[in-house]
Amino acid sequence: MAPLKFCANISWLFTELPDFSQRMFAAVSAGFTAVEAAWLYDSDLQELQRAREASGVELVLINSPPGDLTAGDLGLAAVPGREAEFRKGLDVSVKYARALDCKRIHLMAGRFPEGADRTVAAKEMEAVFVQNLKYAADILSKEGMTGLIEPINSRISEPRYFLDSPHHAAAILEQVGRPNIQLQMDIFHWQIMDGNLTQNLRRYLPIIGHIQVAQVPGRNDPGSAGELNFSYLWDTLEQLGYHGYIGCEYKPLGEASPDWLRAKHSTRIITLERVHLQASRSRV
């Protein structure tokens, strides 16, 4: 079995450093060979290029532009009436991804309108989402890129997010029917919404293009106390033959990982411990 591959989410880790370019170097110093990020679009693209090339780090994933965060946007792919904005945002994300040699873009669905009747709004939003994803599939195919859709939990993190279920996401992907639009599995969100992680992994692995991890309920590092047994999950992913990256998208506590995880996975724990130690030092 091939060892699992981890990447640092530099929107969540190394946040004591103000620039994404600096966080790339910090990730390499912590033992990572790859990173992912949410929105890099306020950063100078040439500076990011220089940092990526100088550090030797691989950029695995970026998000599509969220829209206007101050106005309550969190993605536009499923928002009726804003298809043109979604397409412009897609062009921007493709520009950044191409320049940074990034092959995956998370196409964020967006939120239900405030006060909307969700039963009514959901039908229109799903139709818009499917149409936008088909459009994105054609654009990304020309670039050799993959689009991803991610269910985000609506119980704790994002009560109005349109896409909150792995089953709904899988049904949408079936409607889209394009191999370069895949499922992004965030174990934190899936545990909160649906649990049943083992069976969901087995069921949906063929359409999963990326995985992210955090402990539940605090969204902290995988070695911290919580609901999830990550040693078991690592073993399960290896046994199922998952070959993609696992994004470390969590709030580090600055703690070393416990012995039960270190014993079987010393290589990945060395990396995670360096992250925790660096995070701990930054808080001193």
C-alpha positions as CSV (number, residue, x, y, z in Angstrom):
1,M,0.0,0.0,0.0
2,A,1.3,3.4,-0.9
3,P,1.7,5.8,2.1
4,L,-0.9,8.6,2.4
5,K,0.0,12.1,1.2
6,F,-0.6,15.1,3.4
7,C,-0.7,18.8,2.4
8,A,-0.8,21.8,4.7
9,N,-3.8,24.2,4.4
10,I,-2.0,27.5,4.6
11,S,-5.3,29.4,5.1
12,W,-5.5,27.6,8.5
13,L,-1.9,26.8,9.4
14,F,1.0,29.2,9.9
15,T,-1.4,32.1,10.3
16,E,1.1,34.0,12.4
17,L,2.7,34.7,9.0
18,P,0.8,37.4,7.1
19,D,1.6,36.3,3.5
20,F,0.8,33.1,1.8
21,S,4.2,33.1,0.2
22,Q,5.8,33.0,3.7
23,R,3.5,30.2,4.7
24,M,4.6,28.1,1.8
25,F,8.2,28.2,3.1
26,A,6.9,27.5,6.7
27,A,5.0,24.5,5.4
28,V,8.2,23.1,3.8
29,S,10.1,23.7,7.0
30,A,7.4,21.8,8.9
31,G,8.0,18.8,6.6
32,F,5.2,19.2,4.0
33,T,5.9,18.9,0.3
34,A,2.5,20.2,-0.7
35,V,0.0,22.9,0.3
36,E,-3.6,24.0,-0.3
37,A,-5.3,27.3,0.3
38,A,-8.7,28.9,0.2
39,W,-8.5,32.3,-1.5
40,L,-5.2,33.6,-2.7
41,Y,-6.6,36.3,-4.9
42,D,-5.5,39.2,-2.7
43,S,-1.9,38.1,-3.1
44,D,0.4,39.1,-5.9
45,L,0.5,36.3,-8.3
46,Q,4.1,36.8,-9.4
47,E,5.2,36.7,-5.7
48,L,3.2,33.5,-5.2
49,Q,4.9,32.0,-8.3
50,R,8.3,32.9,-7.0
51,A,7.6,31.5,-3.5
52,R,6.2,28.2,-4.9
53,E,9.2,27.7,-7.2
54,A,11.8,28.7,-4.6
55,S,10.3,26.5,-1.9
56,G,9.7,23.6,-4.2
57,V,6.2,23.1,-2.7
58,E,3.3,21.7,-4.8
59,L,0.0,23.7,-4.7
60,V,-2.7,21.0,-4.6
61,L,-5.9,23.0,-4.3
62,I,-7.4,26.4,-4.3
63,N,-11.1,27.6,-3.9
64,S,-13.0,29.6,-6.5
65,P,-13.7,33.2,-5.5
66,P,-16.4,33.4,-2.8
67,G,-18.1,36.5,-4.1
68,D,-18.6,39.3,-1.6
69,L,-17.8,37.9,1.8
70,T,-18.9,41.1,3.5
71,A,-22.4,40.8,1.9
72,G,-22.7,37.2,3.1
73,D,-21.5,35.3,0.0
74,L,-19.7,32.0,0.3
75,G,-19.4,30.9,-3.3
76,L,-21.5,31.5,-6.4
77,A,-21.8,28.2,-8.3
78,A,-25.4,27.5,-7.1
79,V,-26.6,31.1,-6.8
80,P,-29.3,32.0,-9.3
81,G,-28.9,35.3,-11.2
82,R,-25.1,35.4,-10.6
83,E,-24.0,33.0,-13.3
84,A,-21.9,35.7,-15.0
85,E,-20.1,36.5,-11.8
86,F,-19.4,32.8,-11.3
87,R,-17.9,32.5,-14.8
88,K,-15.7,35.6,-14.2
89,G,-14.5,34.1,-10.9
90,L,-13.8,30.8,-12.6
91,D,-11.6,32.6,-15.1
92,V,-9.7,34.2,-12.2
93,S,-9.2,30.9,-10.4
94,V,-8.0,29.2,-13.6
95,K,-5.5,32.0,-14.1
96,Y,-4.1,31.6,-10.7
97,A,-4.2,27.8,-10.9
98,R,-2.4,27.7,-14.2
99,A,0.3,30.1,-13.1
100,L,0.9,28.1,-9.9
101,D,0.6,24.7,-11.6
102,C,-2.4,23.8,-9.4
103,K,-4.7,21.1,-10.8
104,R,-7.7,21.3,-8.5
105,I,-10.3,24.0,-7.9
106,H,-13.0,23.8,-5.3
107,L,-16.1,25.3,-6.9
108,M,-18.0,26.7,-3.9
109,A,-21.7,26.4,-4.1
110,G,-22.9,29.3,-2.0
111,R,-25.6,30.0,0.6
112,F,-29.4,29.9,0.6
113,P,-30.8,33.5,0.5
114,E,-31.6,34.9,3.9
115,G,-35.1,33.9,4.9
116,A,-35.7,31.8,1.7
117,D,-38.1,28.9,1.6
118,R,-35.5,26.2,1.2
119,T,-37.7,23.7,-0.4
120,V,-38.6,26.1,-3.2
121,A,-35.1,27.7,-3.5
122,A,-33.3,24.3,-3.5
123,K,-34.8,23.3,-6.9
124,E,-33.6,26.4,-8.7
125,M,-30.3,26.4,-7.0
126,E,-29.6,22.8,-7.9
127,A,-30.4,23.5,-11.5
128,V,-28.1,26.5,-11.6
129,F,-25.4,24.5,-9.8
130,V,-25.5,21.6,-12.3
131,Q,-25.4,24.0,-15.3
132,N,-22.5,26.0,-13.8
133,L,-20.6,22.8,-13.1
134,K,-21.0,21.6,-16.6
135,Y,-19.7,24.9,-17.9
136,A,-16.8,24.7,-15.5
137,A,-16.0,21.1,-16.6
138,D,-15.5,22.2,-20.1
139,I,-13.2,25.1,-19.1
140,L,-11.2,23.0,-16.7
141,S,-10.9,20.1,-19.1
142,K,-9.0,22.4,-21.5
143,E,-6.5,23.1,-18.7
144,G,-6.2,19.5,-17.5
145,M,-7.8,20.6,-14.2
146,T,-10.4,19.0,-11.9
147,G,-13.3,20.8,-10.3
148,L,-14.4,19.8,-6.8
149,I,-17.6,20.2,-4.9
150,E,-17.6,20.1,-1.1
151,P,-20.5,19.4,1.3
152,I,-20.2,21.8,4.3
153,N,-22.1,21.0,7.4
154,S,-25.1,23.2,8.1
155,R,-25.5,22.1,11.7
156,I,-22.6,24.1,13.1
157,S,-20.4,25.8,10.6
158,E,-22.6,27.1,7.8
159,P,-26.4,26.9,8.5
160,R,-27.3,28.3,5.1
161,Y,-24.8,26.5,2.9
162,F,-26.6,24.9,-0.1
163,L,-24.6,21.7,-0.3
164,D,-24.4,20.0,3.1
165,S,-24.7,16.3,2.4
166,P,-22.4,13.8,0.7
167,H,-25.4,12.0,-0.8
168,H,-26.7,15.2,-2.3
169,A,-23.3,16.0,-3.7
170,A,-23.1,12.5,-5.3
171,A,-26.5,13.0,-6.9
172,I,-25.4,16.3,-8.3
173,L,-22.3,14.8,-9.7
174,E,-24.4,12.1,-11.4
175,Q,-26.4,14.8,-13.1
176,V,-23.3,16.7,-14.2
177,G,-21.8,13.5,-15.6
178,R,-18.3,14.9,-16.2
179,P,-15.3,12.9,-14.9
180,N,-13.3,16.1,-14.1
181,I,-15.9,17.3,-11.6
182,Q,-15.4,15.3,-8.4
183,L,-16.3,15.1,-4.7
184,Q,-14.2,16.8,-2.0
185,M,-14.6,15.0,1.3
186,D,-14.0,17.0,4.4
187,I,-14.1,14.4,7.2
188,F,-15.0,17.1,9.7
189,H,-18.1,18.1,7.9
190,W,-19.2,14.6,6.9
191,Q,-18.9,13.4,10.5
192,I,-21.1,16.2,11.8
193,M,-23.8,15.8,9.0
194,D,-23.9,12.1,8.4
195,G,-21.3,10.0,10.4
196,N,-21.0,6.5,9.0
197,L,-17.6,7.5,7.7
198,T,-16.3,4.0,6.8
199,Q,-19.3,3.1,4.6
200,N,-19.4,6.6,3.0
201,L,-15.7,6.3,2.2
202,R,-16.2,2.9,0.6
203,R,-19.3,4.1,-1.3
204,Y,-18.0,7.4,-2.6
205,L,-14.2,6.8,-3.0
206,P,-14.5,6.3,-6.8
207,I,-15.7,9.9,-7.1
208,I,-13.6,11.5,-4.3
209,G,-10.9,13.8,-5.7
210,H,-9.6,15.3,-2.5
211,I,-9.9,14.8,1.3
212,Q,-9.6,17.2,4.2
213,V,-9.3,16.4,7.9
214,A,-9.9,17.9,11.3
215,Q,-11.0,16.5,14.6
216,V,-14.6,16.8,15.7
217,P,-16.0,18.8,17.4
218,G,-13.3,21.5,17.9
219,R,-11.9,21.4,14.3
220,N,-8.5,20.9,15.7
221,D,-5.6,18.7,14.7
222,P,-6.1,15.0,14.0
223,G,-4.1,14.0,17.1
224,S,-6.2,15.9,19.5
225,A,-9.0,14.5,21.7
226,G,-12.4,14.2,20.0
227,E,-14.9,11.9,18.3
228,L,-12.7,10.6,15.5
229,N,-10.2,7.7,15.6
230,F,-7.8,8.9,12.9
231,S,-5.5,5.9,13.2
232,Y,-8.4,3.8,12.0
233,L,-9.3,6.3,9.3
234,W,-5.7,6.4,8.0
235,D,-5.7,2.6,7.9
236,T,-9.1,2.6,6.1
237,L,-7.9,5.0,3.5
238,E,-4.8,3.0,2.8
239,Q,-6.7,-0.2,2.5
240,L,-9.1,1.4,0.1
241,G,-6.2,2.5,-2.0
242,Y,-6.8,6.3,-1.8
243,H,-3.9,8.0,-3.7
244,G,-4.9,11.6,-3.5
245,Y,-3.8,14.3,-1.0
246,I,-5.2,14.8,2.5
247,G,-5.5,18.4,3.3
248,C,-4.7,19.4,6.9
249,E,-7.5,22.0,7.4
250,Y,-7.6,22.5,11.1
251,K,-7.0,24.9,14.0
252,P,-3.7,23.6,15.6
253,L,-3.6,23.3,19.3
254,G,0.2,23.1,19.5
255,E,0.1,19.7,20.9
256,A,2.2,16.7,19.9
257,S,0.2,13.8,18.6
258,P,-0.4,10.9,20.9
259,D,1.5,7.6,21.0
260,W,-1.3,5.5,19.4
261,L,-1.0,7.5,16.2
262,R,2.8,7.9,16.3
263,A,3.4,4.2,16.7
264,K,2.0,3.1,13.4
265,H,2.4,6.3,11.4
266,S,5.7,7.8,12.4
267,T,6.4,9.5,9.1
268,R,3.2,11.4,9.0
269,I,3.3,12.2,12.7
270,I,6.8,13.7,12.4
271,T,5.2,16.2,10.0
272,L,2.2,16.9,12.1
273,E,4.3,17.3,15.3
274,R,6.4,19.9,13.5
275,V,3.3,21.8,12.6
276,H,2.0,21.7,16.2
277,L,5.4,22.7,17.7
278,Q,5.7,25.6,15.3
279,A,2.1,26.7,16.1
280,S,2.9,26.4,19.8
281,R,6.1,28.6,19.4
282,S,4.2,31.2,17.5
283,R,1.8,31.6,20.5
284,V,4.6,32.1,23.1
